Amino acid sequence: MLTDLQATLDTRAEGRGIQSVTLQAVKSLSSGGKTDNAIIQGDNRIALELLKQRYKGKVRCAYIDPPYNNQEKYTHYVDDQSHDTWLDEIVECVKRIKPLLSPEGSLWVSIDDRQVHYLKVALDDVFGRENFVSTIIWEQRTTRENRKVFSNNHEYLLVYASDFKKFKDKRGLLDWNQEVLSRFKNPDNDPRGPWQSISLNVQAGHATKSQFYELVAPNGKRHSPPKGRCWVHNQDRLKQEIAKGNIWFGKDGNGVPRFKRFLSEMRRGFTPHTLWTADEVGTNDHAKKHLLELFTKQDVFDTPKPESLIKRILSIASEPNDLVLDAYLGSGTTAAVAHKMGRQYIGIERGDHAATHCVERIKEVIAGERGGISTEIGWTGGGAFHFYRLDSRSDRSKITGKRSRK
Ligand SMILES: C[S@@+](CC[C@H](N)C(=O)[O-])C[C@H]1O[C@@H](n2cnc3c(N)ncnc32)[C@H](O)[C@@H]1O
């Protein structure tokens, strides 16, 4: 439980004096038994102050999807601050997230075309340019917006690492699809299992003399590398590979020699690229449709992210049981995906939809809801979370020397 966390905040500049802040658990809005999974209703900057006491260096992946400052009035929040206030608030939040990240941890920030450049410069200042990892383009809509000069069909994800090198060493790969797996076959019934053949020759540009020779196949046939190319290894090394059964000369033994690369010996997965298409990770419309199916009683949240997008982020940036943080939880997408993917999570949302939408959504997830990424990952339900509200009281003891009474 997070109820023993306590912080003292100096809010005299805002006319609210010295505040003592704690988290109050709300049993009626929680579900299941013992867990550290938490949904916190309150301002993220205050909640993060509290969390730093327990979670310094513990968060493997933080995702934030702040309001984009596009001057819209949504049903559940208003997005019309001045540019400077908007930027200051996000930077304040990110400054508090950074110390919570583990050494291999990362922060992922959703943002649009209007603000990405300002935010990038501001966040470079917080993380250091050396810890900027990449800007990902996400195709967030596939329909055309004809009223605009350009139909804006993409958004960005800015990715920062706590420590670039440590993040790189630990980051996850994306699952191979069936198309890639089907390239591995076993025409010679090799006991080591399916394999894929790859070229044994390379461009001759940087070759040494020892890479040019006639390779003799087990049936005596002699093979030379094609013009302008050489063998990848010298003659002794290739003889050893042939003896180990690692070279394939075709079904009849007369084919061009190729190397056998075994599926069982490979690190499986794709290196993630920087262009994430709608058919891979979904669109805003997909996310809204999912919420419409999920909530028949409430107003649907206006700006949800699709579960597949968050799944991809968590696949790259975390492993099962790692702690995931979202400080702008909205409709609870990150918490729902983290829950389904077996990550621990803390979500912070200041609006009442923390209770009306996030809680209802996670309760559905625990009951085994079938939308979003559920089918793909075989989600069947289970788990628990606690709901907390920020409670702040004026603490006069910090001014008068007396302890305040709760
Ligand atoms: C764009 S939405 C997030 C949507 C979310 N990714 C989803 O998939 O549903 C931004 C959310 O941040 C919340 N928010 C804005 N400022 C906040 C603050 N200082 N502390 C906590 N939540 C905040 C808003 O109420 C809103 O729900």
The ligand as a Gaussian input file, in Angstrom:
#p B3LYP/6-31G(d) Opt

LIG

0 1
 C       -4.316000      13.083000     -23.776000
 S       -4.978000      12.552000     -22.296000
 C       -4.212000      10.985000     -22.033000
 C       -4.878000       9.881000     -22.794000
 C       -4.358000       8.506000     -22.484000
 N       -3.065000       8.252000     -23.050000
 C       -5.329000       7.436000     -22.958000
 O       -4.947000       6.555000     -23.743000
 O       -6.475000       7.486000     -22.555000
 C       -4.237000      13.598000     -21.125000
 C       -4.739000      13.422000     -19.719000
 O       -3.870000      14.080000     -18.793000
 C       -4.630000      14.561000     -17.710000
 N       -3.810000      15.612000     -17.058000
 C       -3.491000      16.839000     -17.516000
 N       -2.697000      17.477000     -16.643000
 C       -2.510000      16.659000     -15.590000
 C       -1.792000      16.755000     -14.355000
 N       -1.094000      17.847000     -14.038000
 N       -1.812000      15.694000     -13.504000
 C       -2.516000      14.578000     -13.810000
 N       -3.230000      14.419000     -14.962000
 C       -3.220000      15.443000     -15.843000
 C       -5.907000      15.066000     -18.360000
 O       -6.960000      15.137000     -17.429000
 C       -6.135000      13.991000     -19.445000
 O       -6.975000      12.979000     -18.969000

